[in-house]
Amino acid sequence: MTNKISYTIAFSLLLSVSLKAQQVKLISVSQLESRMKQGKDTTYVVNFWATWCKPCVKELPEFEKFKASVKGKPVKVILISTDSKSKLESGVQPFVKTHQLTGEIYLLNEAPNSYNEKISPDWFGALPGTLIVKNGKKWFHEGAYTYDELATAVKQAD
């Protein structure tokens, strides 16, 4: 009987953890820059996407796969939605849950088209866009990545 109760409790805890929704927080460009200064020997891979962007939606599983492949290494994948702030609860949060996105996920808390130049002078605003930062050096790619292309780009940043 004790084992049955233990299994029931363990299953309930596991279920409650898996049903917990991934939290999407707001972030500004200056907060992102501060975040990327926290790990001096860490490579940051920051993907900018939107729920309405078909290439973004297609690319996001590639980032999830890449994130899993670098687990335990000094590489951090950060996903940043560029949807409007008003869509956080009605659009972005449900999208993240439906697509089972995990890790650090934010919604960019900046006025539309005011952040491109702050992120990278190479970014003309097209989505998706990916910023790779290693030891203060930045590389920006406008357009979608496959897993292999992303892995290669991160290796080249080393």
MODELLER restraints for C-alpha pairs under 7 A, 6 or more apart:
rsr = mdl.restraints
at = mdl.atoms
rsr.add(forms.Gaussian(group=physical.xy_distance, feature=features.Distance(at['CA:21:A'], at['CA:97:A']), mean=6.28, stdev=0.5))
rsr.add(forms.Gaussian(group=physical.xy_distance, feature=features.Distance(at['CA:22:A'], at['CA:97:A']), mean=6.48, stdev=0.5))
rsr.add(forms.Gaussian(group=physical.xy_distance, feature=features.Distance(at['CA:22:A'], at['CA:102:A']), mean=6.49, stdev=0.5))
rsr.add(forms.Gaussian(group=physical.xy_distance, feature=features.Distance(at['CA:24:A'], at['CA:93:A']), mean=6.36, stdev=0.5))
rsr.add(forms.Gaussian(group=physical.xy_distance, feature=features.Distance(at['CA:24:A'], at['CA:105:A']), mean=5.34, stdev=0.5))
rsr.add(forms.Gaussian(group=physical.xy_distance, feature=features.Distance(at['CA:24:A'], at['CA:106:A']), mean=5.04, stdev=0.5))
rsr.add(forms.Gaussian(group=physical.xy_distance, feature=features.Distance(at['CA:24:A'], at['CA:107:A']), mean=6.66, stdev=0.5))
rsr.add(forms.Gaussian(group=physical.xy_distance, feature=features.Distance(at['CA:25:A'], at['CA:105:A']), mean=6.84, stdev=0.5))
rsr.add(forms.Gaussian(group=physical.xy_distance, feature=features.Distance(at['CA:25:A'], at['CA:106:A']), mean=4.78, stdev=0.5))
rsr.add(forms.Gaussian(group=physical.xy_distance, feature=features.Distance(at['CA:25:A'], at['CA:107:A']), mean=6.11, stdev=0.5))
rsr.add(forms.Gaussian(group=physical.xy_distance, feature=features.Distance(at['CA:26:A'], at['CA:106:A']), mean=5.45, stdev=0.5))
rsr.add(forms.Gaussian(group=physical.xy_distance, feature=features.Distance(at['CA:26:A'], at['CA:107:A']), mean=4.86, stdev=0.5))
rsr.add(forms.Gaussian(group=physical.xy_distance, feature=features.Distance(at['CA:26:A'], at['CA:108:A']), mean=5.94, stdev=0.5))
rsr.add(forms.Gaussian(group=physical.xy_distance, feature=features.Distance(at['CA:26:A'], at['CA:109:A']), mean=5.62, stdev=0.5))
rsr.add(forms.Gaussian(group=physical.xy_distance, feature=features.Distance(at['CA:27:A'], at['CA:106:A']), mean=6.09, stdev=0.5))
rsr.add(forms.Gaussian(group=physical.xy_distance, feature=features.Distance(at['CA:27:A'], at['CA:107:A']), mean=6.14, stdev=0.5))
rsr.add(forms.Gaussian(group=physical.xy_distance, feature=features.Distance(at['CA:27:A'], at['CA:108:A']), mean=5.19, stdev=0.5))
rsr.add(forms.Gaussian(group=physical.xy_distance, feature=features.Distance(at['CA:27:A'], at['CA:109:A']), mean=5.35, stdev=0.5))
rsr.add(forms.Gaussian(group=physical.xy_distance, feature=features.Distance(at['CA:28:A'], at['CA:108:A']), mean=5.81, stdev=0.5))
rsr.add(forms.Gaussian(group=physical.xy_distance, feature=features.Distance(at['CA:28:A'], at['CA:109:A']), mean=5.01, stdev=0.5))
rsr.add(forms.Gaussian(group=physical.xy_distance, feature=features.Distance(at['CA:28:A'], at['CA:110:A']), mean=6.11, stdev=0.5))
rsr.add(forms.Gaussian(group=physical.xy_distance, feature=features.Distance(at['CA:36:A'], at['CA:44:A']), mean=6.72, stdev=0.5))
rsr.add(forms.Gaussian(group=physical.xy_distance, feature=features.Distance(at['CA:40:A'], at['CA:135:A']), mean=6.36, stdev=0.5))
rsr.add(forms.Gaussian(group=physical.xy_distance, feature=features.Distance(at['CA:41:A'], at['CA:74:A']), mean=6.83, stdev=0.5))
rsr.add(forms.Gaussian(group=physical.xy_distance, feature=features.Distance(at['CA:41:A'], at['CA:135:A']), mean=6.48, stdev=0.5))
rsr.add(forms.Gaussian(group=physical.xy_distance, feature=features.Distance(at['CA:42:A'], at['CA:74:A']), mean=4.68, stdev=0.5))
rsr.add(forms.Gaussian(group=physical.xy_distance, feature=features.Distance(at['CA:42:A'], at['CA:75:A']), mean=5.46, stdev=0.5))
rsr.add(forms.Gaussian(group=physical.xy_distance, feature=features.Distance(at['CA:42:A'], at['CA:134:A']), mean=6.50, stdev=0.5))
rsr.add(forms.Gaussian(group=physical.xy_distance, feature=features.Distance(at['CA:43:A'], at['CA:74:A']), mean=6.27, stdev=0.5))
rsr.add(forms.Gaussian(group=physical.xy_distance, feature=features.Distance(at['CA:43:A'], at['CA:75:A']), mean=4.68, stdev=0.5))
rsr.add(forms.Gaussian(group=physical.xy_distance, feature=features.Distance(at['CA:43:A'], at['CA:76:A']), mean=6.29, stdev=0.5))
rsr.add(forms.Gaussian(group=physical.xy_distance, feature=features.Distance(at['CA:43:A'], at['CA:133:A']), mean=5.69, stdev=0.5))
rsr.add(forms.Gaussian(group=physical.xy_distance, feature=features.Distance(at['CA:43:A'], at['CA:134:A']), mean=4.66, stdev=0.5))
rsr.add(forms.Gaussian(group=physical.xy_distance, feature=features.Distance(at['CA:44:A'], at['CA:75:A']), mean=5.86, stdev=0.5))
rsr.add(forms.Gaussian(group=physical.xy_distance, feature=features.Distance(at['CA:44:A'], at['CA:76:A']), mean=4.92, stdev=0.5))
rsr.add(forms.Gaussian(group=physical.xy_distance, feature=features.Distance(at['CA:44:A'], at['CA:77:A']), mean=6.05, stdev=0.5))
rsr.add(forms.Gaussian(group=physical.xy_distance, feature=features.Distance(at['CA:44:A'], at['CA:132:A']), mean=5.57, stdev=0.5))
rsr.add(forms.Gaussian(group=physical.xy_distance, feature=features.Distance(at['CA:44:A'], at['CA:133:A']), mean=5.05, stdev=0.5))
rsr.add(forms.Gaussian(group=physical.xy_distance, feature=features.Distance(at['CA:44:A'], at['CA:134:A']), mean=6.55, stdev=0.5))
rsr.add(forms.Gaussian(group=physical.xy_distance, feature=features.Distance(at['CA:45:A'], at['CA:76:A']), mean=6.10, stdev=0.5))
rsr.add(forms.Gaussian(group=physical.xy_distance, feature=features.Distance(at['CA:45:A'], at['CA:77:A']), mean=4.74, stdev=0.5))
rsr.add(forms.Gaussian(group=physical.xy_distance, feature=features.Distance(at['CA:45:A'], at['CA:78:A']), mean=6.12, stdev=0.5))
rsr.add(forms.Gaussian(group=physical.xy_distance, feature=features.Distance(at['CA:45:A'], at['CA:130:A']), mean=6.93, stdev=0.5))
rsr.add(forms.Gaussian(group=physical.xy_distance, feature=features.Distance(at['CA:45:A'], at['CA:131:A']), mean=5.90, stdev=0.5))
rsr.add(forms.Gaussian(group=physical.xy_distance, feature=features.Distance(at['CA:45:A'], at['CA:132:A']), mean=4.65, stdev=0.5))
rsr.add(forms.Gaussian(group=physical.xy_distance, feature=features.Distance(at['CA:45:A'], at['CA:133:A']), mean=6.66, stdev=0.5))
rsr.add(forms.Gaussian(group=physical.xy_distance, feature=features.Distance(at['CA:46:A'], at['CA:77:A']), mean=5.93, stdev=0.5))
rsr.add(forms.Gaussian(group=physical.xy_distance, feature=features.Distance(at['CA:46:A'], at['CA:78:A']), mean=4.71, stdev=0.5))
rsr.add(forms.Gaussian(group=physical.xy_distance, feature=features.Distance(at['CA:46:A'], at['CA:79:A']), mean=5.86, stdev=0.5))
rsr.add(forms.Gaussian(group=physical.xy_distance, feature=features.Distance(at['CA:46:A'], at['CA:130:A']), mean=5.53, stdev=0.5))
rsr.add(forms.Gaussian(group=physical.xy_distance, feature=features.Distance(at['CA:46:A'], at['CA:131:A']), mean=5.01, stdev=0.5))
rsr.add(forms.Gaussian(group=physical.xy_distance, feature=features.Distance(at['CA:46:A'], at['CA:132:A']), mean=6.29, stdev=0.5))
rsr.add(forms.Gaussian(group=physical.xy_distance, feature=features.Distance(at['CA:47:A'], at['CA:78:A']), mean=6.29, stdev=0.5))
rsr.add(forms.Gaussian(group=physical.xy_distance, feature=features.Distance(at['CA:47:A'], at['CA:79:A']), mean=4.94, stdev=0.5))
rsr.add(forms.Gaussian(group=physical.xy_distance, feature=features.Distance(at['CA:47:A'], at['CA:80:A']), mean=5.96, stdev=0.5))
rsr.add(forms.Gaussian(group=physical.xy_distance, feature=features.Distance(at['CA:47:A'], at['CA:129:A']), mean=5.90, stdev=0.5))
rsr.add(forms.Gaussian(group=physical.xy_distance, feature=features.Distance(at['CA:47:A'], at['CA:130:A']), mean=4.41, stdev=0.5))
rsr.add(forms.Gaussian(group=physical.xy_distance, feature=features.Distance(at['CA:47:A'], at['CA:131:A']), mean=6.44, stdev=0.5))
rsr.add(forms.Gaussian(group=physical.xy_distance, feature=features.Distance(at['CA:48:A'], at['CA:79:A']), mean=6.30, stdev=0.5))
rsr.add(forms.Gaussian(group=physical.xy_distance, feature=features.Distance(at['CA:48:A'], at['CA:80:A']), mean=4.89, stdev=0.5))
rsr.add(forms.Gaussian(group=physical.xy_distance, feature=features.Distance(at['CA:48:A'], at['CA:81:A']), mean=5.80, stdev=0.5))
rsr.add(forms.Gaussian(group=physical.xy_distance, feature=features.Distance(at['CA:48:A'], at['CA:82:A']), mean=6.54, stdev=0.5))
rsr.add(forms.Gaussian(group=physical.xy_distance, feature=features.Distance(at['CA:48:A'], at['CA:127:A']), mean=6.86, stdev=0.5))
rsr.add(forms.Gaussian(group=physical.xy_distance, feature=features.Distance(at['CA:48:A'], at['CA:128:A']), mean=5.65, stdev=0.5))
rsr.add(forms.Gaussian(group=physical.xy_distance, feature=features.Distance(at['CA:48:A'], at['CA:129:A']), mean=5.11, stdev=0.5))
rsr.add(forms.Gaussian(group=physical.xy_distance, feature=features.Distance(at['CA:48:A'], at['CA:130:A']), mean=6.05, stdev=0.5))
rsr.add(forms.Gaussian(group=physical.xy_distance, feature=features.Distance(at['CA:49:A'], at['CA:56:A']), mean=5.42, stdev=0.5))
rsr.add(forms.Gaussian(group=physical.xy_distance, feature=features.Distance(at['CA:49:A'], at['CA:80:A']), mean=6.27, stdev=0.5))
rsr.add(forms.Gaussian(group=physical.xy_distance, feature=features.Distance(at['CA:49:A'], at['CA:81:A']), mean=4.93, stdev=0.5))
rsr.add(forms.Gaussian(group=physical.xy_distance, feature=features.Distance(at['CA:49:A'], at['CA:82:A']), mean=5.91, stdev=0.5))
rsr.add(forms.Gaussian(group=physical.xy_distance, feature=features.Distance(at['CA:49:A'], at['CA:127:A']), mean=5.97, stdev=0.5))
rsr.add(forms.Gaussian(group=physical.xy_distance, feature=features.Distance(at['CA:49:A'], at['CA:128:A']), mean=5.03, stdev=0.5))
rsr.add(forms.Gaussian(group=physical.xy_distance, feature=features.Distance(at['CA:49:A'], at['CA:129:A']), mean=6.93, stdev=0.5))
rsr.add(forms.Gaussian(group=physical.xy_distance, feature=features.Distance(at['CA:50:A'], at['CA:56:A']), mean=6.53, stdev=0.5))
rsr.add(forms.Gaussian(group=physical.xy_distance, feature=features.Distance(at['CA:50:A'], at['CA:81:A']), mean=5.10, stdev=0.5))
rsr.add(forms.Gaussian(group=physical.xy_distance, feature=features.Distance(at['CA:50:A'], at['CA:82:A']), mean=5.35, stdev=0.5))
rsr.add(forms.Gaussian(group=physical.xy_distance, feature=features.Distance(at['CA:50:A'], at['CA:83:A']), mean=5.37, stdev=0.5))
rsr.add(forms.Gaussian(group=physical.xy_distance, feature=features.Distance(at['CA:51:A'], at['CA:57:A']), mean=6.79, stdev=0.5))
rsr.add(forms.Gaussian(group=physical.xy_distance, feature=features.Distance(at['CA:51:A'], at['CA:83:A']), mean=6.88, stdev=0.5))
rsr.add(forms.Gaussian(group=physical.xy_distance, feature=features.Distance(at['CA:51:A'], at['CA:92:A']), mean=6.66, stdev=0.5))
rsr.add(forms.Gaussian(group=physical.xy_distance, feature=features.Distance(at['CA:51:A'], at['CA:95:A']), mean=6.96, stdev=0.5))
rsr.add(forms.Gaussian(group=physical.xy_distance, feature=features.Distance(at['CA:55:A'], at['CA:128:A']), mean=6.80, stdev=0.5))
rsr.add(forms.Gaussian(group=physical.xy_distance, feature=features.Distance(at['CA:55:A'], at['CA:144:A']), mean=6.30, stdev=0.5))
rsr.add(forms.Gaussian(group=physical.xy_distance, feature=features.Distance(at['CA:56:A'], at['CA:127:A']), mean=6.83, stdev=0.5))
rsr.add(forms.Gaussian(group=physical.xy_distance, feature=features.Distance(at['CA:56:A'], at['CA:128:A']), mean=5.26, stdev=0.5))
rsr.add(forms.Gaussian(group=physical.xy_distance, feature=features.Distance(at['CA:56:A'], at['CA:144:A']), mean=6.82, stdev=0.5))
rsr.add(forms.Gaussian(group=physical.xy_distance, feature=features.Distance(at['CA:59:A'], at['CA:144:A']), mean=6.13, stdev=0.5))
rsr.add(forms.Gaussian(group=physical.xy_distance, feature=features.Distance(at['CA:59:A'], at['CA:145:A']), mean=6.39, stdev=0.5))
rsr.add(forms.Gaussian(group=physical.xy_distance, feature=features.Distance(at['CA:59:A'], at['CA:146:A']), mean=6.75, stdev=0.5))
rsr.add(forms.Gaussian(group=physical.xy_distance, feature=features.Distance(at['CA:62:A'], at['CA:146:A']), mean=5.92, stdev=0.5))
rsr.add(forms.Gaussian(group=physical.xy_distance, feature=features.Distance(at['CA:62:A'], at['CA:147:A']), mean=4.92, stdev=0.5))
rsr.add(forms.Gaussian(group=physical.xy_distance, feature=features.Distance(at['CA:63:A'], at['CA:147:A']), mean=6.87, stdev=0.5))
rsr.add(forms.Gaussian(group=physical.xy_distance, feature=features.Distance(at['CA:66:A'], at['CA:147:A']), mean=6.18, stdev=0.5))
rsr.add(forms.Gaussian(group=physical.xy_distance, feature=features.Distance(at['CA:67:A'], at['CA:77:A']), mean=6.16, stdev=0.5))
rsr.add(forms.Gaussian(group=physical.xy_distance, feature=features.Distance(at['CA:78:A'], at['CA:104:A']), mean=5.10, stdev=0.5))
rsr.add(forms.Gaussian(group=physical.xy_distance, feature=features.Distance(at['CA:78:A'], at['CA:105:A']), mean=6.04, stdev=0.5))
rsr.add(forms.Gaussian(group=physical.xy_distance, feature=features.Distance(at['CA:79:A'], at['CA:104:A']), mean=6.30, stdev=0.5))
rsr.add(forms.Gaussian(group=physical.xy_distance, feature=features.Distance(at['CA:79:A'], at['CA:105:A']), mean=4.78, stdev=0.5))
rsr.add(forms.Gaussian(group=physical.xy_distance, feature=features.Distance(at['CA:79:A'], at['CA:106:A']), mean=6.28, stdev=0.5))
rsr.add(forms.Gaussian(group=physical.xy_distance, feature=features.Distance(at['CA:80:A'], at['CA:105:A']), mean=5.82, stdev=0.5))
rsr.add(forms.Gaussian(group=physical.xy_distance, feature=features.Distance(at['CA:80:A'], at['CA:106:A']), mean=4.72, stdev=0.5))
rsr.add(forms.Gaussian(group=physical.xy_distance, feature=features.Distance(at['CA:80:A'], at['CA:107:A']), mean=5.37, stdev=0.5))
rsr.add(forms.Gaussian(group=physical.xy_distance, feature=features.Distance(at['CA:80:A'], at['CA:108:A']), mean=6.18, stdev=0.5))
rsr.add(forms.Gaussian(group=physical.xy_distance, feature=features.Distance(at['CA:81:A'], at['CA:106:A']), mean=6.15, stdev=0.5))
rsr.add(forms.Gaussian(group=physical.xy_distance, feature=features.Distance(at['CA:81:A'], at['CA:107:A']), mean=4.60, stdev=0.5))
rsr.add(forms.Gaussian(group=physical.xy_distance, feature=features.Distance(at['CA:81:A'], at['CA:108:A']), mean=6.03, stdev=0.5))
rsr.add(forms.Gaussian(group=physical.xy_distance, feature=features.Distance(at['CA:82:A'], at['CA:107:A']), mean=6.08, stdev=0.5))
rsr.add(forms.Gaussian(group=physical.xy_distance, feature=features.Distance(at['CA:82:A'], at['CA:108:A']), mean=5.43, stdev=0.5))
rsr.add(forms.Gaussian(group=physical.xy_distance, feature=features.Distance(at['CA:83:A'], at['CA:107:A']), mean=6.97, stdev=0.5))
rsr.add(forms.Gaussian(group=physical.xy_distance, feature=features.Distance(at['CA:85:A'], at['CA:109:A']), mean=6.58, stdev=0.5))
rsr.add(forms.Gaussian(group=physical.xy_distance, feature=features.Distance(at['CA:116:A'], at['CA:123:A']), mean=5.76, stdev=0.5))
rsr.add(forms.Gaussian(group=physical.xy_distance, feature=features.Distance(at['CA:116:A'], at['CA:124:A']), mean=6.62, stdev=0.5))
rsr.add(forms.Gaussian(group=physical.xy_distance, feature=features.Distance(at['CA:116:A'], at['CA:125:A']), mean=5.95, stdev=0.5))
rsr.add(forms.Gaussian(group=physical.xy_distance, feature=features.Distance(at['CA:117:A'], at['CA:123:A']), mean=6.73, stdev=0.5))
rsr.add(forms.Gaussian(group=physical.xy_distance, feature=features.Distance(at['CA:120:A'], at['CA:140:A']), mean=6.70, stdev=0.5))
rsr.add(forms.Gaussian(group=physical.xy_distance, feature=features.Distance(at['CA:122:A'], at['CA:140:A']), mean=6.60, stdev=0.5))
rsr.add(forms.Gaussian(group=physical.xy_distance, feature=features.Distance(at['CA:123:A'], at['CA:142:A']), mean=6.49, stdev=0.5))
rsr.add(forms.Gaussian(group=physical.xy_distance, feature=features.Distance(at['CA:126:A'], at['CA:142:A']), mean=6.43, stdev=0.5))
rsr.add(forms.Gaussian(group=physical.xy_distance, feature=features.Distance(at['CA:127:A'], at['CA:142:A']), mean=6.73, stdev=0.5))
rsr.add(forms.Gaussian(group=physical.xy_distance, feature=features.Distance(at['CA:127:A'], at['CA:143:A']), mean=6.17, stdev=0.5))
rsr.add(forms.Gaussian(group=physical.xy_distance, feature=features.Distance(at['CA:128:A'], at['CA:142:A']), mean=6.31, stdev=0.5))
rsr.add(forms.Gaussian(group=physical.xy_distance, feature=features.Distance(at['CA:128:A'], at['CA:143:A']), mean=5.13, stdev=0.5))
rsr.add(forms.Gaussian(group=physical.xy_distance, feature=features.Distance(at['CA:128:A'], at['CA:144:A']), mean=5.72, stdev=0.5))
rsr.add(forms.Gaussian(group=physical.xy_distance, feature=features.Distance(at['CA:129:A'], at['CA:141:A']), mean=5.69, stdev=0.5))
rsr.add(forms.Gaussian(group=physical.xy_distance, feature=features.Distance(at['CA:129:A'], at['CA:142:A']), mean=4.44, stdev=0.5))
rsr.add(forms.Gaussian(group=physical.xy_distance, feature=features.Distance(at['CA:129:A'], at['CA:143:A']), mean=5.59, stdev=0.5))
rsr.add(forms.Gaussian(group=physical.xy_distance, feature=features.Distance(at['CA:130:A'], at['CA:140:A']), mean=5.71, stdev=0.5))
rsr.add(forms.Gaussian(group=physical.xy_distance, feature=features.Distance(at['CA:130:A'], at['CA:141:A']), mean=5.19, stdev=0.5))
rsr.add(forms.Gaussian(group=physical.xy_distance, feature=features.Distance(at['CA:130:A'], at['CA:142:A']), mean=6.50, stdev=0.5))
rsr.add(forms.Gaussian(group=physical.xy_distance, feature=features.Distance(at['CA:131:A'], at['CA:138:A']), mean=6.83, stdev=0.5))
rsr.add(forms.Gaussian(group=physical.xy_distance, feature=features.Distance(at['CA:131:A'], at['CA:139:A']), mean=5.77, stdev=0.5))
rsr.add(forms.Gaussian(group=physical.xy_distance, feature=features.Distance(at['CA:131:A'], at['CA:140:A']), mean=4.53, stdev=0.5))
rsr.add(forms.Gaussian(group=physical.xy_distance, feature=features.Distance(at['CA:131:A'], at['CA:141:A']), mean=6.53, stdev=0.5))
rsr.add(forms.Gaussian(group=physical.xy_distance, feature=features.Distance(at['CA:132:A'], at['CA:138:A']), mean=5.71, stdev=0.5))
rsr.add(forms.Gaussian(group=physical.xy_distance, feature=features.Distance(at['CA:132:A'], at['CA:139:A']), mean=5.15, stdev=0.5))
rsr.add(forms.Gaussian(group=physical.xy_distance, feature=features.Distance(at['CA:132:A'], at['CA:140:A']), mean=6.34, stdev=0.5))
rsr.add(forms.Gaussian(group=physical.xy_distance, feature=features.Distance(at['CA:133:A'], at['CA:139:A']), mean=6.53, stdev=0.5))
rsr.add(forms.Gaussian(group=physical.xy_distance, feature=features.Distance(at['CA:134:A'], at['CA:157:A']), mean=6.59, stdev=0.5))
